[in-house]
Amino acid sequence: MPHARQYLTQPPTREQTDQLPGDTVLEFGTPWCGHCQRAQPCIAQALRGRAEVTHLKVEDGPGRPLGRSYGVKLWPTLIFLHDGQETARLVRPQDAHAITEALGW
């Protein structure tokens, strides 16, 4: 799955993310967040050509239970999952290299 450009209108539940097979990147943020906007090119670069990785952009904020269940406090926060289990986390990534390292490539 390529880099997701849009935030999900209906994010998954925590139970659903815990069941995701394979490698997944959960990206928590908002479309209006400047930090989130600046991170998009490096996220896209890191995920380019990685069709085996699922990328889910989750709009976060008060009252959004998925972000709270992961303890997200700053945007963007990338949570890396393998078979639904967290393997790494990056807050406000600055370059594609940090993202590819978190994915274990």
N, CA, C and O of each residue as an XYZ file, in Angstrom:
420
protein
N       0.858     -1.170      0.000
C       0.000      0.000      0.000
C       0.901      1.229      0.000
O       1.793      1.340      0.842
N       0.681      2.154     -0.933
C       1.524      3.351     -0.975
C       1.207      4.309      0.163
O       0.299      4.094      0.965
N       1.990      5.368      0.197
C       1.801      6.437      1.182
C       0.364      6.947      1.091
O      -0.097      7.335      0.017
N      -0.336      6.942      2.216
C      -1.713      7.446      2.259
C      -1.683      8.969      2.247
O      -0.928      9.580      3.002
N      -2.482      9.572      1.411
C      -2.504     11.033      1.317
C      -3.605     11.651      2.174
O      -3.483     12.797      2.607
N      -4.660     10.913      2.417
C      -5.813     11.433      3.142
C      -5.944     10.746      4.504
O      -5.590      9.578      4.668
N      -6.458     11.498      5.466
C      -6.756     10.916      6.762
C      -8.030     10.097      6.653
O      -8.942     10.456      5.908
N      -8.094      9.007      7.386
C      -9.264      8.141      7.366
C     -10.488      8.877      7.907
O     -10.408      9.591      8.907
N     -11.618      8.689      7.231
C     -12.848      9.281      7.743
C     -13.387      8.452      8.903
O     -14.042      8.984      9.800
N     -13.117      7.169      8.885
C     -13.532      6.265      9.962
C     -12.309      5.445     10.389
O     -12.020      4.412      9.785
N     -11.592      5.895     11.420
C     -10.390      5.157     11.825
C     -10.748      3.804     12.430
O     -11.862      3.605     12.915
N      -9.801      2.885     12.398
C     -10.044      1.588     13.024
C     -10.100      1.715     14.543
O      -9.680      2.726     15.105
N     -10.605      0.712     15.181
C     -10.591      0.647     16.638
C      -9.249      0.061     17.081
O      -8.494     -0.464     16.263
N      -8.967      0.153     18.351
C      -7.734     -0.440     18.877
C      -7.757     -1.951     18.673
O      -6.731     -2.555     18.358
N      -8.915     -2.550     18.849
C      -9.031     -3.997     18.654
C      -8.685     -4.369     17.207
O      -8.051     -5.394     16.957
N      -9.107     -3.530     16.266
C      -8.805     -3.801     14.858
C      -7.314     -3.624     14.573
O      -6.734     -4.425     13.840
N      -6.684     -2.592     15.136
C      -5.254     -2.409     14.876
C      -4.434     -3.520     15.527
O      -3.387     -3.901     15.004
N      -4.894     -4.038     16.651
C      -4.194     -5.145     17.297
C      -4.234     -6.420     16.462
O      -3.440     -7.334     16.685
N      -5.146     -6.485     15.509
C      -5.297     -7.674     14.666
C      -4.711     -7.504     13.269
O      -4.799     -8.424     12.457
N      -4.116     -6.353     12.969
C      -3.596     -6.103     11.625
C      -2.438     -7.054     11.310
O      -1.504     -7.178     12.103
N      -2.496     -7.719     10.168
C      -1.404     -8.625      9.789
C      -0.247     -7.860      9.140
O      -0.450     -6.804      8.540
N       0.945     -8.394      9.264
C       2.100     -7.814      8.591
C       2.544     -6.504      9.202
O       2.306     -6.229     10.378
N       3.207     -5.687      8.361
C       3.757     -4.416      8.813
C       2.789     -3.275      8.523
O       2.248     -3.165      7.423
N       2.581     -2.423      9.534
C       1.668     -1.290      9.427
C       2.317     -0.076     10.053
O       2.991     -0.174     11.078
N       2.108      1.077      9.424
C       2.502      2.359     10.012
C       1.217      3.123     10.292
O       0.467      3.456      9.374
N       0.972      3.397     11.564
C      -0.137      4.265     11.966
C       0.428      5.665     12.109
O       1.346      5.893     12.897
N      -0.115      6.597     11.352
C       0.332      7.985     11.421
C      -0.771      8.814     12.070
O      -1.860      8.951     11.513
N      -0.491      9.360     13.235
C      -1.455     10.193     13.949
C      -1.111     11.662     13.725
O       0.042     12.067     13.874
N      -2.116     12.455     13.367
C      -1.914     13.879     13.150
C      -3.211     14.533     12.718
O      -4.297     14.002     12.950
N      -3.088     15.691     12.087
C      -4.241     16.398     11.536
C      -3.819     17.054     10.225
O      -2.635     17.322     10.019
N      -4.780     17.315      9.339
C      -4.421     17.944      8.066
C      -3.924     19.384      8.214
O      -3.212     19.871      7.337
N      -4.277     20.074      9.290
C      -3.890     21.469      9.462
C      -2.597     21.657     10.256
O      -2.112     22.781     10.385
N      -2.041     20.584     10.780
C      -0.825     20.648     11.608
C       0.413     20.887     10.725
O       0.697     20.113      9.812
N       1.139     21.971     11.017
C       2.342     22.279     10.251
C       3.413     21.211     10.357
O       4.079     20.912      9.366
N       3.596     20.626     11.537
C       4.579     19.546     11.706
C       4.189     18.350     10.848
O       5.047     17.711     10.238
N       2.892     18.047     10.800
C       2.401     16.921      9.997
C       2.645     17.186      8.511
O       3.083     16.293      7.786
N       2.372     18.381      8.066
C       2.571     18.741      6.663
C       4.041     18.641      6.274
O       4.368     18.137      5.199
N       4.932     19.120      7.147
C       6.373     19.062      6.852
C       6.900     17.630      6.819
O       7.880     17.352      6.128
N       6.271     16.725      7.550
C       6.740     15.333      7.593
C       6.305     14.520      6.373
O       6.875     13.460      6.113
N       5.324     14.986      5.630
C       4.776     14.189      4.536
C       5.800     13.768      3.480
O       5.781     12.605      3.077
N       6.691     14.643      3.010
C       7.662     14.194      2.007
C       8.569     13.069      2.505
O       8.855     12.137      1.754
N       9.026     13.140      3.757
C       9.920     12.074      4.245
C       9.143     10.776      4.475
O       9.691      9.692      4.275
N       7.889     10.865      4.889
C       7.070      9.657      5.044
C       6.846      9.020      3.678
O       6.997      7.808      3.523
N       6.488      9.827      2.695
C       6.265      9.309      1.338
C       7.530      8.672      0.786
O       7.469      7.605      0.176
N       8.681      9.315      0.994
C       9.946      8.766      0.506
C      10.249      7.421      1.148
O      10.648      6.480      0.462
N      10.060      7.325      2.459
C      10.369      6.084      3.178
C       9.460      4.934      2.747
O       9.886      3.779      2.735
N       8.219      5.240      2.395
C       7.266      4.188      2.040
C       7.211      3.896      0.543
O       6.546      2.949      0.125
N       7.899      4.691     -0.263
C       7.906      4.488     -1.714
C       8.449      3.099     -2.044
O       9.527      2.713     -1.593
N       7.694      2.372     -2.825
C       8.111      1.035     -3.242
C       7.928     -0.040     -2.186
O       8.417     -1.156     -2.358
N       7.241      0.265     -1.109
C       7.031     -0.686     -0.010
C       5.565     -1.100      0.042
O       4.867     -0.828      1.019
N       5.110     -1.755     -1.011
C       3.698     -2.139     -1.122
C       3.254     -3.080     -0.007
O       2.060     -3.185      0.271
N       4.190     -3.758      0.627
C       3.840     -4.707      1.686
C       3.517     -4.024      3.017
O       3.047     -4.679      3.947
N       3.765     -2.722      3.116
C       3.509     -1.984      4.345
C       2.181     -1.244      4.223
O       1.964     -0.505      3.263
N       1.302     -1.439      5.185
C       0.040     -0.708      5.237
C       0.280      0.605      5.956
O       0.854      0.627      7.044
N      -0.159      1.700      5.349
C      -0.008      3.026      5.952
C      -1.395      3.585      6.213
O      -2.180      3.775      5.283
N      -1.696      3.848      7.478
C      -2.995      4.396      7.872
C      -2.796      5.753      8.519
O      -2.117      5.868      9.539
N      -3.391      6.784      7.924
C      -3.342      8.130      8.494
C      -4.591      8.309      9.343
O      -5.715      8.237      8.846
N      -4.375      8.543     10.627
C      -5.473      8.659     11.577
C      -5.525     10.089     12.099
O      -4.577     10.559     12.729
N      -6.634     10.784     11.837
C      -6.791     12.132     12.378
C      -6.977     12.018     13.888
O      -7.816     11.260     14.374
N      -6.182     12.784     14.608
C      -6.159     12.677     16.055
C      -6.651     13.970     16.690
O      -6.741     15.004     16.028
N      -6.961     13.904     17.956
C      -7.387     15.076     18.706
C      -8.182     14.659     19.925
O      -8.362     13.466     20.171
N      -8.661     15.629     20.693
C      -9.444     15.314     21.879
C     -10.658     14.444     21.531
O     -11.351     14.677     20.540
N     -10.884     13.460     22.359
C     -12.027     12.582     22.155
C     -11.809     11.512     21.099
O     -12.738     10.772     20.779
N     -10.615     11.412     20.555
C     -10.309     10.383     19.558
C      -9.658      9.206     20.280
O      -8.497      9.289     20.682
N     -10.400      8.112     20.447
C      -9.935      7.035     21.322
C      -8.693      6.279     20.840
O      -7.916      5.801     21.666
N      -8.487      6.159     19.523
C      -7.344      5.365     19.079
C      -6.027      6.026     19.490
O      -5.133      5.363     20.015
N      -5.913      7.312     19.253
C      -4.690      8.015     19.662
C      -4.458      7.953     21.158
O      -3.322      7.807     21.609
N      -5.533      8.062     21.931
C      -5.395      7.990     23.391
C      -4.927      6.597     23.810
O      -4.129      6.465     24.737
N      -5.417      5.566     23.137
C      -5.032      4.198     23.517
C      -3.545      3.945     23.291
O      -2.952      3.090     23.948
N      -2.937      4.694     22.355
C      -1.503      4.577     22.096
C      -0.686      5.637     22.836
O       0.540      5.653     22.722
N      -1.336      6.514     23.585
C      -0.625      7.535     24.338
C      -0.026      8.632     23.472
O       0.991      9.220     23.837
N      -0.638      8.914     22.336
C      -0.139      9.951     21.430
C      -0.332     11.320     22.073
O      -1.414     11.649     22.558
N       0.747     12.116     22.067
C       0.694     13.456     22.657
C       1.110     14.539     21.673
O       0.632     15.669     21.778
N       1.977     14.236     20.730
C       2.451     15.199     19.734
C       2.206     14.648     18.332
O       2.141     13.436     18.124
N       2.072     15.566     17.380
C       1.847     15.166     15.979
C       3.013     15.603     15.121
O       3.648     16.613     15.426
N       3.310     14.895     14.085
C       2.810     13.551     13.850
C       3.546     12.539     14.710
O       4.730     12.694     15.013
N       2.835     11.527     15.087
C       3.428     10.367     15.743
C       3.215      9.178     14.827
O       2.089      8.894     14.418
N       4.296      8.484     14.506
C       4.231      7.266     13.699
C       4.426      6.079     14.628
O       5.408      6.004     15.367
N       3.486      5.162     14.580
C       3.589      3.938     15.369
C       3.725      2.783     14.387
O       2.889      2.604     13.501
N       4.771      2.014     14.554
C       5.083      0.908     13.664
C       4.612     -0.386     14.315
O       4.972     -0.698     15.450
N       3.807     -1.122     13.580
C       3.258     -2.385     14.081
C       3.726     -3.536     13.212
O       3.884     -3.395     11.999
N       3.939     -4.657     13.839
C       4.150     -5.924     13.121
C       3.154     -6.909     13.708
O       3.198     -7.224     14.897
N       2.264     -7.386     12.866
C       1.184     -8.280     13.298
C       0.439     -7.701     14.512
O       0.108     -8.417     15.457
N       0.184     -6.375     14.457
C      -0.611     -5.713     15.476
C       0.129     -5.314     16.736
O      -0.461     -4.701     17.625
N       1.408     -5.647     16.836
C       2.193     -5.324     18.030
C       3.155     -4.177     17.719
O       3.832     -4.187     16.691
N       3.210     -3.194     18.610
C       4.096     -2.057     18.397
C       5.554     -2.495     18.448
O       5.988     -3.174     19.378
N       6.303     -2.084     17.413
C       7.724     -2.406     17.347
C       8.601     -1.167     17.445
O       9.767     -1.255     17.830
N       8.036     -0.002     17.095
C       8.801      1.247     17.158
C       7.824      2.417     17.125
O       6.641      2.266     16.816
N       8.365      3.591     17.455
C       7.553      4.809     17.474
C       8.478      5.988     17.156
O       9.597      6.067     17.662
N       7.998      6.885     16.323
C       8.718      8.122     16.016
C       7.770      9.296     16.211
O       6.621      9.262     15.771
N       8.257     10.319     16.866
C       7.488     11.536     17.042
C       8.180     12.631     16.240
O       9.372     12.882     16.415
N       7.434     13.269     15.372
C       7.920     14.341     14.503
C       9.185     13.938     13.750
O      10.238     14.551     13.922
N       9.075     12.896     12.908
C      10.250     12.454     12.144
C      10.762     13.568     11.244
O       9.985     14.332     10.672
N      12.077     13.647     11.129
C      12.722     14.707     10.353
C      13.265     14.224      9.012
O      13.535     15.035      8.127
N      13.428     12.894      8.851
C      13.968     12.395      7.585
C      13.491     10.975      7.325
O      13.055     10.269      8.234
N      13.584     10.578      6.067
C      13.134      9.254      5.659
C      13.976      8.152      6.276
O      13.473      7.056      6.525
N      15.245      8.422      6.524
C      16.139      7.410      7.091
C      15.641      6.915      8.452
O      15.662      5.714      8.720
N      15.200      7.827      9.300
C      14.690      7.429     10.615
C      13.474      6.522     10.474
O      13.296      5.592     11.261
N      12.641      6.786      9.480
C      11.445      5.967      9.265
C      11.836      4.593      8.752
O      11.308      3.589      9.231
N      12.746      4.520      7.791
C      13.158      3.215      7.286
C      13.867      2.393      8.355
O      13.728      1.170      8.387
N      14.626      3.050      9.232
C      15.260      2.339     10.348
C      14.204      1.762     11.280
O      14.331      0.624     11.730
N      13.163      2.537     11.573
C      12.096      2.058     12.461
C      11.363      0.871     11.859
O      10.871      0.004     12.582
N      11.292      0.834     10.535
C      10.671     -0.295      9.853
C      11.597     -1.510      9.820
O      11.159     -2.613      9.494
N      12.871     -1.315     10.156
C      13.816     -2.422     10.198
C      14.437     -2.732      8.859
O      14.879     -3.858      8.633
N      14.483     -1.736      7.939
C      15.087     -1.971      6.623
C      16.487     -1.445      6.579
O      17.155     -1.552      5.551
